[in-house]
């Protein structure tokens, strides 16, 4: 059956921030598909961390569910510094992203050293919001958006999630 030999992926980017991947049982290996492993399409935003497994005995499929990269950003909360009402940030958008992400993901997320070209001064982040919502609000106010892509460098056994601020571009249909 050709359907059983194909892998299917259902991704709900920006909605539930999770994904589902189905594969034939004979293609499953613990080394590739296991709890906490990354699954991704290189140089795109599609991917995330595997965190839930279901075996479909009737169809002989393995179904993995996971959290997308955006979903991971939504799991981290921005708190105000001790003794302050809000976290206030200033600088180039990518520098601010780098400071906000820092060590929150054990090196999984990386912000390139390039400048976004837009500087904000005294931007006040709402109290106890998700990292994603804080970044989205700040970037949107500047006419920018978050670009996410999985990078798999040559000659390395691991990759990372690249995030950076890029201008919003509009396409006019005629």
C-alpha positions as CSV (number, residue, x, y, z in Angstrom):
1,X,0.0,0.0,0.0
2,X,1.6,3.2,-1.2
3,X,-0.1,5.3,1.6
4,X,1.7,3.3,4.3
5,X,5.1,3.9,2.6
6,X,4.8,7.7,2.7
7,X,5.4,9.9,5.7
8,X,2.8,12.5,6.5
9,X,3.3,15.7,8.4
10,X,0.6,18.0,9.8
11,X,1.8,21.3,11.1
12,X,-0.3,24.1,12.6
13,X,2.2,27.0,12.6
14,X,0.9,30.0,14.4
15,X,-2.2,28.3,15.6
16,X,-1.7,25.5,18.1
17,X,2.1,25.5,17.6
18,X,2.4,21.8,17.5
19,X,2.8,19.2,14.7
20,X,2.2,15.6,14.0
21,X,4.2,13.2,11.9
22,X,3.1,9.7,10.8
23,X,5.4,7.1,9.5
24,X,5.2,3.4,8.7
25,X,6.3,1.2,11.6
26,X,9.1,-0.4,9.5
27,X,10.7,3.0,9.0
28,X,10.8,3.8,12.8
29,X,14.1,3.8,14.6
30,X,14.7,4.9,18.2
31,X,17.8,6.8,17.2
32,X,15.9,9.0,14.8
33,X,12.5,9.3,16.3
34,X,12.5,9.4,20.1
35,X,11.4,11.7,22.9
36,X,13.2,15.0,22.8
37,X,14.6,14.5,19.3
38,X,14.4,17.3,16.8
39,X,12.5,16.9,13.5
40,X,12.8,19.6,10.9
41,X,12.9,20.6,7.3
42,X,16.3,22.3,6.8
43,X,16.3,26.1,6.1
44,X,12.6,26.4,7.0
45,X,10.6,27.0,10.1
46,X,9.0,23.6,9.8
47,X,10.1,21.4,12.7
48,X,10.2,21.1,16.5
49,X,10.8,18.7,19.4
50,X,9.2,15.2,19.5
51,X,7.3,14.8,22.8
52,X,4.3,12.3,22.4
53,X,4.2,8.9,20.7
54,X,1.2,6.8,19.6
55,X,1.3,3.4,17.9
56,X,-1.5,2.8,15.5
57,X,-1.6,-1.0,15.3
58,X,-4.5,-1.1,12.8
59,X,-2.6,0.9,10.2
60,X,0.9,-0.1,11.4
61,X,1.9,3.5,11.8
62,X,3.9,5.4,14.4
63,X,2.4,8.9,15.1
64,X,4.6,11.4,16.8
65,X,3.4,14.8,18.1
66,X,5.7,17.7,19.1
67,X,6.0,21.3,19.8
68,X,7.1,23.7,17.0
69,X,9.9,26.2,17.4
70,X,7.3,29.0,17.9
71,X,5.6,26.8,20.5
72,X,8.8,26.5,22.4
73,X,9.1,30.3,22.5
74,X,5.6,30.5,23.9
75,X,6.6,28.3,26.8
76,X,9.1,30.8,28.3
77,X,7.8,33.7,30.4
78,X,9.4,37.1,30.6
79,X,9.4,38.4,34.2
80,X,10.4,41.9,35.3
81,X,13.8,42.2,37.0
82,X,13.7,42.1,40.8
83,X,12.5,45.4,42.2
84,X,11.1,46.6,38.8
85,X,7.6,46.7,37.5
86,X,8.6,45.9,33.9
87,X,11.6,44.7,31.8
88,X,12.7,47.6,29.6
89,X,15.0,47.0,26.6
90,X,17.0,49.2,24.3
91,X,19.2,48.5,21.2
92,X,19.1,46.9,17.8
93,X,16.2,44.4,17.4
94,X,18.5,41.4,16.9
95,X,20.7,42.4,19.9
96,X,17.5,42.5,22.0
97,X,16.4,39.1,20.7
98,X,19.8,37.7,21.6
99,X,19.5,39.1,25.1
100,X,16.0,37.8,25.6
101,X,16.8,34.3,24.3
102,X,20.2,33.9,25.9
103,X,20.5,30.6,27.8
104,X,16.8,29.8,27.9
105,X,17.1,26.9,25.4
106,X,20.6,25.3,26.1
107,X,22.0,26.5,22.7
108,X,19.1,25.3,20.6
109,X,18.1,28.9,19.5
110,X,20.7,31.3,18.0
111,X,20.4,34.9,16.9
112,X,23.0,35.8,14.2
113,X,25.4,38.6,15.0
114,X,24.0,40.7,12.1
115,X,22.2,44.0,12.9
116,X,18.5,44.3,12.1
117,X,19.0,48.0,11.3
118,X,16.3,49.2,13.7
119,X,17.0,50.5,17.2
120,X,14.4,50.9,20.0
121,X,14.9,52.9,23.1
122,X,13.2,52.1,26.4
123,X,10.8,49.5,25.1
124,X,8.7,48.3,28.0
125,X,7.8,44.6,27.9
126,X,4.4,43.6,29.4
127,X,4.6,41.8,32.7
128,X,4.6,38.0,32.7
129,X,4.0,37.5,29.0
130,X,5.5,34.7,26.8
131,X,8.8,35.3,25.2
132,X,7.1,34.9,21.8
133,X,4.3,37.5,22.6
134,X,6.9,40.0,23.9
135,X,9.0,39.7,20.8
136,X,6.1,39.7,18.4
137,X,4.6,42.9,20.0
138,X,8.0,44.7,19.9
139,X,8.8,43.7,16.3
140,X,5.3,44.4,15.0
141,X,5.5,48.0,16.4
142,X,8.6,48.5,14.3
143,X,7.2,46.9,11.1
144,X,9.3,43.8,11.6
145,X,8.5,40.1,12.2
146,X,10.3,37.1,13.6
147,X,12.1,34.9,11.0
148,X,12.7,31.3,12.2
149,X,14.6,28.6,10.3
150,X,16.5,25.4,11.2
151,X,20.1,25.5,10.3
152,X,22.1,22.4,9.8
153,X,25.8,23.4,9.4
154,X,28.1,21.3,7.2
155,X,30.6,19.0,9.1
156,X,28.6,19.2,12.4
157,X,26.5,16.6,14.0
158,X,23.9,19.1,15.3
159,X,21.9,22.0,14.1
160,X,20.2,25.0,15.7
161,X,17.2,27.2,15.3
162,X,18.1,30.6,13.8
163,X,15.8,33.5,14.8
164,X,16.1,37.1,13.7
165,X,14.1,40.3,13.1
166,X,13.3,41.0,9.5
167,X,11.2,43.7,7.9
168,X,7.6,42.8,7.1
169,X,7.1,42.8,3.3
170,X,3.8,43.1,1.6
171,X,3.0,41.6,-1.8
172,X,0.4,43.4,-4.0
173,X,-1.7,41.2,-6.1
174,X,-3.0,42.8,-9.3
